[in-house]
Amino acid sequence: MEKSDYLFRSENLSMLFSGVPVIEDFTCNIQSRALGLLGPNGSGKTTLIKLMLGLLQPTSGTIELNIPGEDLRVITDQPNLPEEMTIDQWVETIEELHGPPTRNIDIQTNFGLDGEWKIKNLSAGQKRKAALLLAFYGRPKLIILDEPTNFLDIVSREYILNLLKEHMDYTGAKLLIASHRIEEIRMFCDDVLILKEGQVLATVSLSDQIPQLYAMRVDDEGKMMAELDNEQVFYFLQTTYQGNILKMEASDAVFNAAAKFIIDGGRIFEFEAVDELQRAIEDLLQ
């Protein structure tokens, strides 16, 4: 295989801490332009990133990242920032290392970071913004983001996510993002590795997602199930913390049944399409 064919690859990769496997016998060959690592805390997302960066040495097996260090921008889940520097000094350091801003945008001002502030005096959210400045300088070929919006308030989070999305589209850089937020994965990624206890539970492509099931919450499950029976639609009833949810095959006949249900006085409170990613996440939670 030519070196340009993959983003990273691993073979029989395992990582143990105090004898407990965090990554276990992980073999893959990832060729995605924008890859998401999705899973709960402790699933191995951060450990996998540290292994591919060489920050940890595996207990066994190999892992290889196909992008040289000078072409990376890495924002970890707990960035190690120069605490004694001011924001202005930090920006000057970034420029010395990576070059001028990629675009003609005053990121520092847009992030609300005063140049005279010392990093050690910043809040957790402000430190996250200071770390994210790294992504917007020079011409990176790969940007790695580990829980990029941790500690950000909802307004800052939405603004920064949209800015990052514009930036990725502008630069054409590849992306690897680890997150427990499904909406961030959907926003950025073409492909997703869903991790659980150090193993890949599923690999999902988001490039052409089609519904696998429909999910519906109604005021009268019995009446709705009768309509589905009349339309010969396969379904099952699932009990969740939110109440009962009807799940059914993704068939056009569902809409016929729903229309008759409403005409007969029924009420539909929720209706959504369940794609491969959503189903994999449900499997993760079981």
C-alpha positions as CSV (number, residue, x, y, z in Angstrom):
1,M,0.0,0.0,0.0
2,E,1.3,3.5,-0.9
3,K,1.9,5.8,2.1
4,S,-0.6,8.3,0.9
5,D,-3.5,5.8,1.0
6,Y,-4.3,5.9,4.7
7,L,-4.7,8.3,7.6
8,F,-3.6,5.9,10.2
9,R,-3.3,2.2,10.6
10,S,-2.8,-0.3,13.4
11,E,-2.2,-4.0,13.8
12,N,-3.0,-6.0,17.0
13,L,-2.7,-2.8,19.0
14,S,-3.2,-3.2,22.8
15,M,-2.6,-0.8,25.7
16,L,-2.8,-1.9,29.3
17,F,-2.8,0.3,32.4
18,S,-2.0,-1.7,35.6
19,G,-2.9,-4.8,33.7
20,V,-6.3,-3.6,32.6
21,P,-6.8,-3.3,28.8
22,V,-7.8,0.2,27.6
23,I,-7.2,-0.6,23.9
24,E,-7.4,-4.3,23.1
25,D,-6.2,-6.1,19.9
26,F,-7.2,-3.1,17.7
27,T,-6.5,-3.6,14.0
28,C,-7.6,-1.0,11.4
29,N,-6.7,0.8,8.2
30,I,-8.4,4.2,8.1
31,Q,-8.6,6.2,4.9
32,S,-11.1,8.8,5.9
33,R,-10.8,12.5,5.3
34,A,-12.8,13.3,8.4
35,L,-12.9,10.7,11.1
36,G,-14.8,10.7,14.4
37,L,-14.0,8.7,17.5
38,L,-17.3,8.3,19.4
39,G,-17.7,6.7,22.7
40,P,-18.3,7.2,26.5
41,N,-15.6,8.2,28.9
42,G,-13.2,5.4,29.3
43,S,-13.8,3.9,25.9
44,G,-10.2,4.5,24.7
45,K,-10.6,7.6,22.5
46,T,-7.9,9.7,24.1
47,T,-5.6,6.7,24.6
48,L,-5.8,5.9,20.9
49,I,-4.9,9.4,19.9
50,K,-2.0,9.5,22.3
51,L,-0.8,6.2,20.9
52,M,-0.9,7.4,17.3
53,L,1.0,10.6,18.3
54,G,3.7,8.5,20.1
55,L,2.8,10.1,23.5
56,L,2.2,6.5,24.8
57,Q,4.0,3.3,23.7
58,P,1.7,0.4,23.2
59,T,1.9,-2.7,25.3
60,S,1.8,-4.7,22.1
61,G,1.1,-4.2,18.4
62,T,1.7,-1.2,16.2
63,I,0.1,2.0,15.2
64,E,1.2,4.5,12.5
65,L,-0.1,8.0,11.7
66,N,0.5,8.9,8.1
67,I,1.0,12.7,8.7
68,P,4.4,14.2,9.8
69,G,4.5,16.1,13.1
70,E,5.1,19.5,11.5
71,D,1.9,19.2,9.5
72,L,-0.3,18.5,12.6
73,R,-2.3,20.7,14.9
74,V,-3.3,18.8,18.0
75,I,-5.7,20.1,20.7
76,T,-5.9,17.6,23.4
77,D,-8.7,17.1,26.0
78,Q,-6.4,18.7,28.6
79,P,-4.0,21.0,26.7
80,N,-0.7,21.8,28.4
81,L,-0.5,25.5,27.8
82,P,2.4,27.8,28.8
83,E,0.8,29.2,32.0
84,E,3.1,32.2,32.5
85,M,2.6,33.5,29.0
86,T,0.1,36.2,28.1
87,I,-2.3,35.6,25.2
88,D,-0.2,37.9,23.0
89,Q,2.9,35.9,23.8
90,W,1.1,32.7,23.1
91,V,-0.1,33.9,19.7
92,E,3.4,35.1,18.8
93,T,4.7,31.6,19.8
94,I,2.1,29.9,17.5
95,E,3.1,32.2,14.6
96,E,6.8,31.4,15.1
97,L,6.1,27.7,15.1
98,H,3.4,27.5,12.4
99,G,3.3,30.7,10.4
100,P,0.6,33.5,10.1
101,P,-3.1,33.0,10.4
102,T,-4.5,30.8,7.7
103,R,-7.3,33.2,6.9
104,N,-7.7,36.9,7.3
105,I,-9.7,36.6,10.5
106,D,-8.8,38.1,13.9
107,I,-9.4,34.8,15.8
108,Q,-8.0,36.1,19.1
109,T,-10.5,39.0,19.2
110,N,-13.4,36.8,18.0
111,F,-12.6,34.4,20.8
112,G,-12.8,37.3,23.3
113,L,-9.2,36.8,24.5
114,D,-7.4,40.0,25.7
115,G,-3.8,40.0,24.7
116,E,-2.6,41.1,28.1
117,W,-4.3,38.2,30.0
118,K,-2.0,35.6,31.5
119,I,-3.0,32.1,30.6
120,K,-2.7,30.9,34.2
121,N,-5.5,33.3,35.1
122,L,-8.0,32.2,32.5
123,S,-11.1,30.2,33.1
124,A,-11.4,26.6,31.8
125,G,-13.4,27.8,28.9
126,Q,-11.0,30.6,28.0
127,K,-8.1,28.1,28.2
128,R,-10.0,25.9,25.7
129,K,-10.3,28.9,23.3
130,A,-6.6,29.6,23.7
131,A,-5.7,26.0,22.9
132,L,-8.0,26.1,19.8
133,L,-6.1,29.1,18.4
134,L,-3.5,26.5,17.2
135,A,-5.9,25.2,14.5
136,F,-6.1,28.5,12.8
137,Y,-2.4,29.2,12.0
138,G,-0.3,27.9,9.1
139,R,-1.3,25.2,6.7
140,P,-2.0,22.0,8.7
141,K,-2.7,18.8,6.8
142,L,-4.4,17.2,9.8
143,I,-6.2,18.7,12.8
144,I,-6.8,16.5,15.8
145,L,-9.4,17.6,18.3
146,D,-10.1,15.8,21.5
147,E,-13.3,16.9,23.1
148,P,-12.9,20.3,21.5
149,T,-15.9,22.1,23.1
150,N,-15.3,21.0,26.7
151,F,-15.9,23.9,29.2
152,L,-17.3,26.2,26.5
153,D,-20.6,27.9,27.2
154,I,-23.4,27.2,24.7
155,V,-23.0,30.5,22.7
156,S,-19.2,30.1,22.4
157,R,-19.6,26.4,21.5
158,E,-22.0,27.1,18.6
159,Y,-19.8,29.9,17.3
160,I,-16.5,28.0,17.5
161,L,-18.0,24.9,15.9
162,N,-19.3,26.8,12.9
163,L,-15.9,28.7,12.6
164,L,-14.1,25.4,12.7
165,K,-16.4,23.9,10.1
166,E,-15.7,26.9,7.8
167,H,-12.0,26.6,8.5
168,M,-11.9,22.9,7.6
169,D,-13.8,23.5,4.4
170,Y,-11.4,26.4,3.5
171,T,-8.1,24.6,4.2
172,G,-9.0,21.1,3.0
173,A,-7.2,19.7,6.0
174,K,-8.0,16.3,7.3
175,L,-9.7,16.0,10.6
176,L,-9.7,13.5,13.5
177,I,-12.1,14.4,16.3
178,A,-12.8,12.5,19.5
179,S,-16.1,13.4,21.1
180,H,-19.0,12.1,23.2
181,R,-21.3,14.6,21.5
182,I,-23.2,13.0,18.6
183,E,-24.0,16.4,17.0
184,E,-20.3,17.3,16.7
185,I,-19.5,14.0,15.0
186,R,-22.4,14.5,12.5
187,M,-21.3,18.0,11.8
188,F,-17.7,17.2,10.9
189,C,-17.2,13.6,10.0
190,D,-17.4,11.3,7.0
191,D,-16.7,8.2,9.0
192,V,-17.1,7.2,12.6
193,L,-15.4,4.6,14.8
194,I,-17.6,3.8,17.8
195,L,-15.5,2.6,20.7
196,K,-16.6,0.7,23.8
197,E,-14.1,-0.6,26.4
198,G,-11.1,-0.3,24.1
199,Q,-12.7,-2.1,21.1
200,V,-14.5,-1.0,18.0
201,L,-18.1,-1.6,18.4
202,A,-19.0,-0.4,14.9
203,T,-17.6,1.5,11.9
204,V,-20.1,3.8,10.3
205,S,-20.0,5.9,7.1
206,L,-22.0,9.1,7.3
207,S,-21.5,10.0,3.6
208,D,-24.8,8.4,2.5
209,Q,-26.9,7.7,5.5
210,I,-30.4,6.3,4.9
211,P,-33.1,5.5,7.6
212,Q,-33.0,2.0,8.9
213,L,-35.9,2.5,11.2
214,Y,-38.5,5.1,12.1
215,A,-39.2,5.9,15.8
216,M,-42.5,7.4,17.0
217,R,-44.0,8.4,20.3
218,V,-47.8,8.7,20.3
219,D,-50.7,9.1,22.7
220,D,-52.2,5.7,22.0
221,E,-49.8,2.9,21.1
222,G,-52.6,0.3,20.7
223,K,-54.4,2.4,18.1
224,M,-51.1,3.1,16.2
225,M,-50.1,-0.5,16.3
226,A,-53.4,-1.5,14.7
227,E,-52.8,0.9,11.9
228,L,-49.3,-0.5,11.3
229,D,-50.8,-4.0,11.3
230,N,-53.3,-2.9,8.7
231,E,-50.4,-1.6,6.5
232,Q,-48.4,-4.8,7.2
233,V,-45.5,-2.8,8.7
234,F,-43.1,-4.6,11.0
235,Y,-42.7,-2.8,14.3
236,F,-41.9,-3.3,18.0
237,L,-42.5,-1.4,21.2
238,Q,-39.5,-0.2,23.2
239,T,-39.7,1.1,26.8
240,T,-37.3,4.0,27.6
241,Y,-36.9,6.5,30.4
242,Q,-39.0,8.9,28.3
243,G,-41.8,6.4,28.0
244,N,-42.8,3.9,25.2
245,I,-41.5,4.4,21.7
246,L,-42.7,2.6,18.7
247,K,-40.0,1.5,16.3
248,M,-40.8,0.3,12.8
249,E,-39.3,-0.6,9.5
250,A,-38.4,2.4,7.2
251,S,-41.3,1.9,4.8
252,D,-43.5,4.3,2.9
253,A,-46.5,2.5,4.4
254,V,-45.6,4.0,7.8
255,F,-46.8,7.4,6.5
256,N,-50.1,5.8,5.4
257,A,-50.6,4.4,8.9
258,A,-49.6,7.7,10.6
259,A,-52.1,9.6,8.4
260,K,-54.9,7.3,9.3
261,F,-54.0,7.4,13.0
262,I,-54.1,11.3,13.0
263,I,-57.4,11.4,11.0
264,D,-58.8,9.0,13.7
265,G,-57.9,11.5,16.4
266,G,-54.5,10.2,17.4
267,R,-51.6,12.5,18.3
268,I,-47.9,12.0,17.3
269,F,-45.5,13.7,19.8
270,E,-42.2,12.7,18.2
271,F,-41.2,11.2,14.9
272,E,-37.6,10.6,13.8
273,A,-35.5,8.5,11.3
274,V,-33.0,6.2,12.9
275,D,-29.9,5.7,10.8
276,E,-27.0,3.4,11.2
277,L,-25.1,5.7,13.5
278,Q,-28.1,6.1,15.8
279,R,-28.6,2.3,15.9
280,A,-24.9,1.7,16.7
281,I,-25.2,4.2,19.6
282,E,-28.2,2.4,20.9
283,D,-26.2,-0.9,20.8
284,L,-23.4,0.9,22.7
285,L,-25.8,1.9,25.5
286,Q,-27.1,-1.7,26.0
